[in-house]
Amino acid sequence: MGRTLNERERTLRDTAHRVLPAGSFGNTALEVVIAEGKGGRVRDISGNEYVDFLLGSGPMFLGHAHPEVEAAVAAQLPKGTTFFALSEPGIRLAEEIVRAVPCAEKVRFVSSGTEADAYAMRLARAFRRRDKILKFEGGYHGMSDYSLMSLAPKRPGNFPQAVPDSAGIPASVRSEMLIAPFNDAALAQNLIYEHREELAGVIVEPFQRLLAPAPGFLEALRKITAELGIPLIFDEVVTGFRFAYGGAQEYYGVTPDLCTLGKIIGGGFPLAAITGRADIMAHFDRAAVGDERYLMQIGTLSGNPVAATAGLASLEILRRPGTYERVFATGRELMAGLSQAIEAEGVPAQVIGVPPLFDVAFRSGPVADYRGWLGQDAERQKRFNRALLEAGVLKGESKFYVSLAHDAADVRHAIEAFGHAMAEAAVREAA
C-alpha cells in the first residue's frame, strides 16, 4: 500500500498552488490530480488507482464514463452544445422529472445546486410575500448568503439566531434566517408557529448531510407547514434519484411543496432544477402572476441540451429493474465491513447514514443533529481518510458515495482498506 508521485503531478500541484487560491478549485482539499475515471474507479496523473467513493461529490451515480451516457452525449454534440432556447432534451427531462418526483408539477432548470436552492427560497418569498426562511443547523443548501447561515458554526449560537459561516456576507442577512435543530420536531414546530406571520418558507435536507430524519420528524414539518400555508422545501440535490427513483420524498413518504434537484439529473454535467406545485412555480411566469409577483430567472446554460441528454440517459438506466436494489446491497456490504473494522480496533466510532450515502462518526453516543456530529474526534477522521487514500480509496471529508458501478472487486479492496485505515485511526498521536 502507498501512493507514488511522479514529476508531472508534482509540477501540476506546484502550478495549482501558484495560480489557484489554496491550490484548489475550492472543492475537496485532497491534493490528488485526477487524470481519468472508469466505472467505480479513478486514476491520478501519477498512475495510482483508487476505488472512488467521492464520485465527483455525487453526480456519478452510474459510475464514470458510462458507455450509454457517453453514447447519448456523443450523439448530441454534433447537433450543438447550447442554444439559450428550448430544446427537446431539456423538455423531455422536465417531463421525466414531473413523472418521477411526487411534488413535481412544473420544472425550472438552472446550472447548480446553489442556484436551485437560492431560487427556491426566493420563490417561497414571492409566493408568501414574506421575507424570513427557516433552515436547520448544519444543513447545506449551496453557497448563497442565506444558505451559509449556520452551515458549520464552530461555536453554535442560540436557536433561532443565525451564525454566518463565511466572510463577505452582509450583516443584515442574519435577520432574514431562522435556525432550528435538525430532528427536534417539537422545537421546529414551535418556531414555525411562533414566526408564522413572517415566514416565507422552511427549507430542509430530508436526509441532512449524513443524518437520517428521526421517525416522525419530516411528517411533523409537513403537518405544521401545511396547516399554516407555509411552503416546505426539500433540498434533494443530493438525495434526488439516489435514495429511490422519486428521491427522499418517495423513500420517506413525505411530499413537500417544492424541491431542488441536481447532481444525478445532469449525468455528470452542470444541471440542477427547482420543481414543485404549479401555483408556486407560476411565479416564474410573468403572464400568470403579473409584473409585481414575477420572479425573474435567467441562466445562460439553464436546460443545456448536452447536460439534459446526459441526465435523460442516466434516468433511463435508473428506471431498470433491480437498479436500486443493487446499489443498496453494495452499500450494506460496505457499511458492514466498516462496522467490523471499528469493532476489531475498538475505536469509539459508528457508521451512520444509509447504504447509498454513509460515513464513520468517530464518537460514541447518538448522532442525531449537527451538534452531535460536531462532537466527534476530527483528528481521527482525518487520519482515517488519509490512510484510506494511501490504501487506494478516494472519498470526501465526510461521505462515502456508492455507485451502481462499484463491483465485488471494489468492495473487497475497500473493506481491506477499512481495516488498515481504522488501525491508523486507533493510534493516539503524541500530544
N, C-alpha and C positions, 0 to 999 in steps of 0.2 A: 504494500500500500504506500501511497505517497505520490504527489504530483511532480512532474518535471516541468521546467520552464525554459523555452528556447529564446534565442536572441530577438526574434521577431516580436514575440509577445512582450518581452522586456521593453523593447523600443516603443511599441504601441502604448504600453502603460505609461511610459515617460511622456509620450506625446499627449496622452489623455490628461495627465496632471498639468501639462503646460497650457493646454487650450480649453479645458473644461473645469469649471469650479468643482473643487474636491475630487477632480479626476474622474467624474462620473456623469451619467445622464440625469442624475437626481433620483434614480430608482433604487436598485439594490446597491449596497456598499461593497459587494463582493468584487474583488479585483481579479475577475476572470474575463477574458476576452473570447467570446463565443464565435466560432467560425461557422458551425453548421448544426442542424438538428434533424433527426430522422426518427420517427416513431416516438418511443419513450426515452430517447437518449439525445444528448448534445455532446459536441466535441469542441474543445477550445483550440486556439491558434497553435498551441504547443503540441497538440495531438492527444491530450488527455481526454478520456471519455467519461461521461457522468450519466448515471440514471437521473433523469430530470424530473424533479418534483416542484420546480419553480414554474415551468410551463408558461413562460412569458408573463408571470403573475396571473395565470389562469385561463387565458383565451384558448390555449392549445389543448382543449379537452379531448380532441380526437388524436392528439399526438402531433409531432412535427411533420410537415411535408406530406400530409395525407394525399395519396395519389388521386382520389376522386375530387378533392377540393382543388388540388393543383390543376387538374384537367379542366375543371369548370372555369377557373380563373384564366387559364391559358386560352380558352375559347373566347372569353370576354375581351381580353386585352387588345386584339386587333380591331375590335369594334369601337374602342375609345375608353379612356380611363376616367373622365369626369365631364359633366355637362352643365351643372348648375341649373338643371331642369329635371322634370320627371323622366324616369327610365323604367323599363319593365322589371329589372331585378329588384329595385327598391320597392316598387308597388307589390310585387309578389312576396317579398319578405315581410312587408307590413301586413299583408293578408294572412300569412302563416302565423305571425305573432298574435294577431287577433283570434285566430283559430286555436292557438295553443294556450295562451295565458288567461286565467279566469277573469281578471279585472279588465282585460283589454277590449275596448270598443273602437278606439282611434289610436293612431301612432304618429309620432313626430320624431324624425331622425336627427341626431347630432353626431359629433365625431368622437366624444369621450364621455366616460362616466362622470367626470367633473361637470361637464356641460349639462348632462342629463339631470343630475341632482340639483344643480343650480336652477335650471328651468323648472323642475318640478316644484321647488319651493316658491319660485316666482309665480307659477301657475296657481298654486294654492292661495297666494296673496291676492292675485287678480280675482279669483273666484269668490273668496270670502270678504274681500275689501278690508282686510286686517293685515297687520304687519308681522306679528311675532310667530316664530316657529319653535316648536318643542322638539328637541333631539335627545339622544341618550348618551350619557358619558361613555367615552371610548368608541362611539360609533363613527365609522369612516364614511363620509359622503363626498369625497373628492377634495379639491384644493381651493374652493371658493372661500371668501372671507367668512361666510356664515358656517360653512362646513368645518372650518378649522377652529371652531369654538369647542373646547373641552374634548378634543380628539384624544390627546395623550398627555394630560397635565401631570407634571411630576409632583405637584402639591395640589391635589384636587380641592376645590372650594366647597362652599355650602350650596346645596341644591336650593333653588333652581338657578343660581348665579353661574354665568358662563365664564370660562377662563380661556383667553386666546392662546393658541399654540404656535403662532408664527409672528415674526416681526412684520411690520408693514400693514397690519390690519387696523382700520380706523377704530378709535375707542368707542364710537357710537354703536358699532356692530354688537357689542356686548349686550346692549339693552334690547336688542331685537331677537335674542335667542334665549330660550329657557332650557335648562338641563335637568334631566331626571336619571335615576339609576336604572340600568337595564335589569329586567327580571323582578323589579319591585312593583307589582301591579297596583297595589293599594296606593302607594305614593304617586305613581304616574297618573292614576285616575283622579286623585285629589288635586294634583297640579293642573291637569287639563280642565277639571271642573272650575277650579278657582280662577283660572285665566281664560275662561271660555269666551268672554266678550272681546278679548284682544288677540286670540289665537287664530292664525290663518291656517295652520296645518300641523300635523305631527309626522315626523319622518323617522323611520327606524329600519335597521337591518333586521329582517326576521330571524336571521342567524348572525349575531353580531361578532364579526371577525372570526372567533373560534368558539363563541359561547352559544350554546343551544338555548332556545327560549324555554323557560320553566313552564310546566303544564298550566295552561290557562292564561299565560301572560299575553300572548297575541290576541286571544279571544277577549280579554279584558280591554285592551286598547281598541279593538274593533267595536266593542259594545259602547263604550263611553263616547268615542268619536262619532259613531252613527247616531246616537241619541242627541248629540249637540250639533250635528250637521257640520262637523269639522273634518276636512279631508285627511284620511290616513294614507301616508305614502310609504310603500315598501321599497327600500333600496335593494333591488335584486341584480345589481351589476355583477356581483359575484355568484349569487345563488341561482339566477335565472338560467333555465335549461341545464343546470348542474345537479340539483337535488332530485329533479323529476323533469319531464318534458314541459310541464306547466310551472316549473320553478318551485320556490319555497312555499308560495301560496297554495299550490297543489299539494305539496308534501305535508304541510301543516294543516291544511284545510281551513285557512283563513284568507278571505278575499279583501284586499284594500281598495281604496278609490282610485289611486294612481300607483304606478310602479315605474322604476327605472331599470333599464337593461343595458348590458354592454358585454365585453369580453367574448363570450361564445357566439353571440349573434353576428359578429364580424368575421368569424373564422380566421382570426389572426391579423385582420386589417382594422384600421381605426373606424369603429362604428359603434354607436350607442343609441338609445331611444328612450323617450318618455311615452308611456301608454296609460290608458285608464278610461274612466267614464266619459262618455261623449259630451255630456253637458259641461264638464270641467275642461276637457280638451278643446271645446268650442272657442275658448279664449285665444287660440291660435288663429282663428278665422274671423277677420275683421267684418265680413259680411254678416256673420252670425251674431256678433255681440256689439258691434258699433265701435267707433273710434276710441271712446273713453275706456272701454274694458278690453280692448285688443292688446294682446301680448305679442310684441314683435320678436321674431326669431329668424335669424338668417345665418347660414353657415356655408362657406364655400364648398365644403366636401360632404355636407349632410346628404345622406342617402346615396353616397358614392356607389356607382354601379359595380365596380370591382369588389368592394367590400361586401355589398349586398349579395353578389354572386357567391362569394366565399361563404357567407352566412347561410344562404339557401342550401348550398351543398352540404354544409355541416348539419343543418337541421334535418335534412333528408336522411342522413346517416343515423342521427339520433332517434329517428322515429322507428327504426327497425327493431323487431322483436329481440329481447334479451340484452339490449344495449346497456340499460341502467343496471340490470342485474349483474352484468359483468364488472362494471365499474365498482359497484358496492361490494362485490365479492373480493376484488383486488384490494380495496381499501380495508375491508375487515381483516384480511390476512396480514396486511402491513401493520395495522393497529395492534393485532395480537402479537406479532413479532416484536414490536416496540415495547409493549407491556411486559413481555418476557425478559427483554433486556433490562428494563427497570428493576424487575424483581430479582434478576440474577445479581445485579450490582448493589441492591439495597439502597438505591438513591431515593430521597424524598421527592417523588415526581409522579405524574399521572398523565395518561393520554386523554386528551379532550377533543371534542369535535364529532364529526360524522364521517363515514367511510370515504366520501369524495373529497373531504377537506378536514384535516386534523393536525395536531402537533402535540408536543410534550409541554406540560406546565411543570416547572421544577419547584414544586411546593406540595405540601400535604394539606389536607382540608379542602373544602369546596371552592370551586372557581366559578361563580355564577354571574359576576359582573366585572367591570373594569378594575375596580379596586382589588378584587380578588386576584385578577391577572397581574396587577402591578406588584403584588406581594411575592412574586416568585423570585428565585435566585437567578438574576440576569447573567451573572458571570458563568454559571454552569451552562446556561442556554448558549452563550457564545462559544464556550469550549466544545460543546456538543456539536454545534453547527460547523465549527472549524474542522473538527475531527471527521465529520461526515464528508466534507469537501475533499479532504485528503484521502478518504476511502472511496472516492468516486461517486458521491451522491450530492446532487445540487438541490438546494431548497432556499426559500426565502428566510428572513429573520424569524418569522413566526407562522409558517404554514407549510404543510405538505399538500400540494395539489395532486390528485390522482387522475390519470387519463385513461381513455379507452385503449390506448396503445401499450400501456405497461403490461408486459408479459411475465411468464413464470420466471424467466432468467433475470428480469429486472427485479422481481420481488425477492428472489434468493439473494441477489447481490445486495439489495437494500437491507435485508434482515441481518445478513452477516455484518454489514457496516454499522447497523444499530448497536450490535454488541460491542464492537470496537469503540464507537463514539461514546456509548454510555459508560464504558470503563474509564475513558478520559474525563467525562463529566463527574465521575465519582471521586476523582482525586482532588483533594483540597489543596489549592495553591498556597504556597507560603505567604504569610502576611507581610 
